[in-house]
Amino acid sequence: MAGTYNPWLVCLSIAVAIFVSHTALRLSTRVARSHGMASRLWLGGGAVAMGCGIWSMHFIGMLALSLPIALAYDIPTTLLSLCIAIFTSGFALAIANRPKISSLHLALGAVLLGGGIAAMHYVGMAAIRITPMITYEPGLLLASILIAIGASYAALWLFFHLRSEGTWVMRTARVGAAFVMGLAISGMHYTGMAASRFSPDSFCIGAGTTDQRWLAVMIAVPAVAVLSITTILLVYDAHLESRTRKHNAQLERANAKLEHAATHDALTGLPNRVLLADRLAQATAQGERHSRGFAVLVVDLDRFKAINDSLGHIAGDDMLKEVAHRLNHLLRKADTLARLGGDEFVLVLNEISGPRDAESVATKVLGALAEPVTLSGLDVQISASIGVSIFPEDGLEAETLLQHADAAMYHAK
């Protein structure tokens, strides 16, 4: 018994397959990003939506075949094929949720997924209440199963490699992949349909007169509605996640600014007393652990108050920023330059071999500050007094070293 295909229903089934494929790719992205209960909810809901879509495509494709006799379907067997579709979809999404997958696991997953899709198709065909039963041409039957496995392999690979979110390239790739997957799923279905053989004297028990086109529409509309709702939920969820990421990024930037403000001088941007205490504690701990010395230099500008009073606070601030700039260029990355307030700066020189290293840096500091500074159109000559203390000779604690360096600076002044 030969049948004919309704081209409109064939096109509708292919369109549903492409829509299902695109929704499945988006679901795999969402499942991979979620954790815990949210992951299980997306996995379960996604399996239902994806399974209903695949099953509806399969059933519409079956209804596209018109035979000389009216057909009827066994409801329990039809529902069994739907359950197989949902279970198979859940299996595919679960694989997409894995952090990584080997080629062997991908191949095994494709065999199981392809077998599930083929089982859904042939269980659905078995739901046709026709006597005698449908037989299948072995070559096309095998071809349909191999197509199902190949399509499943491609689907799982795409699920795994196209699950990152955000870029337009990835979104475009998902659209193209959905067309490829949809055509592959349709190819498997119609190859399986071509393998079907109906006996010339077949008849169907309990066949009605329902127009198959309307029955296909009644199946397609709820399936497309489920897929559309799922897609809307995915888009809305992605929008919420995007807003959350933006808010988190803004919060991180705000926290970074607050932390920087709490540990750095507002005028010069140098570490303040809080951060200096932490750096000194680290230097002391490393010095004790590795028996290495370090030096603390306290630098105080001479006659800064007179300059500040005569030229104004703006000129004084400009001088402090220039001094900070010059001192910063003298230090290594491992060293620390901090401003304690007013015109007082502290240098922490890590891993020195002895007092001569500290003396050398102090000489460079005096030389760098000997150059005049232009303030309010005037070249102002500045100088500084420096006090030095060495760990561990002048103290084992950060506060003691700082006090000794400060006392030495006042003695020098």
SULHUUR-V271364 format. One line per field, one symbol per residue. ss: DSSP state (~ for helix, > for strand, _ for the rest). phi: phi as a letter, one per 30 degrees, with the letter a starting at -180 (. if undefined). psi: psi as a letter, one per 20 degrees, with the letter a starting at -180 (. if undefined). A space follows every 10 residues. Layout:
ss->???
phi->???
psi->???
//
This chain:
ss->___>>_~~~~ ~~~~~~~~~~ ~~~~~~~~~~ ~~~__~~~~~ ~~~~~~~~~~ ~~~~~~~~~~ ~~~_>>____ __>_~~~~~~ ~~~~~~~~~~ ~~~~~~____ __~~~~~~~~ ~~~~~~~~~~ ~~~~~~_>_> >___>>_~~~ ~~~~~~~~~~ ~~~~~~~~~~ ~______~~~ ~~~~~~~~~~ ~~~~~~~~~~ ~~~~_>>___ __>>______ _~~~~~~~~~ ~~~~~~~~~~ ~~~~~~~~~~ ~~~~~~~~~~ ~~~~~~~~~~ ~~~>______ >_~~~~~~~~ ~~~~~~~~~~ __>>>>>>>> >__~~~~~~~ ~_~~~~~~~~ ~~~~~~~~__ _____>>>>> >__>>>>>>> >>__~~~~~~ ~~~~~~~~~~ __>>>__>>> ___>>>>>>> >______~~~ ~~~~~~~~~~ ~~_
phi->.cbbcddddd dddddddddd dddddddddd dddcbidddd dddddddddd ddddddeddd dddddccdcd cbbddedddd dddddddddd ddddddddda bddddddddd ddddddddde dddddddddc bdddcbdedd eddddddddd dddddddded cccdcjdddd dddddddddd dddddddddd ddddddbcde cdbcdidccd dddddddddd dddddddddd dddddddddd dddddddddd dddddddddd ddcbdddcid ecdddddddd dddddddddc hccbbccccb ddhddddddd cjdddddddd dddedddddc cddddbcbcd kiccbbcccd hcdleddddd dddddddddd ddcdbhicdc dbbbcbcbbb ccdclccedd dddddddddd ddd
psi->pqrqpohghg hghgghgggg gghgghghgg hhirqchhgh ghgghhgggg ghggghgghh hghhppriqq qqpogghghg hghggggggh gghhghiqhq prhghggghh ggghhggggg ghhhhiipmq prqprqoggh ghghghgggg hggggggggh ikiqqgqhgh gghhgghhgg gghgghgggh ghhhipppqh kqqppjqajp phghhgghgg ghghgghggg gghgggghgg hghgggghgg gggghhgggg hhjqphgijq qahghggghh gghgghghgj lqrrqppppp qpkhhggghh irhghghhgg hggggghhii qrhirppqpi qckpqppooq lqiahhghhg ghghghghih pqpopkjqop prrqppqpqp pjgjqiqghg gggghghhgh gh.
//
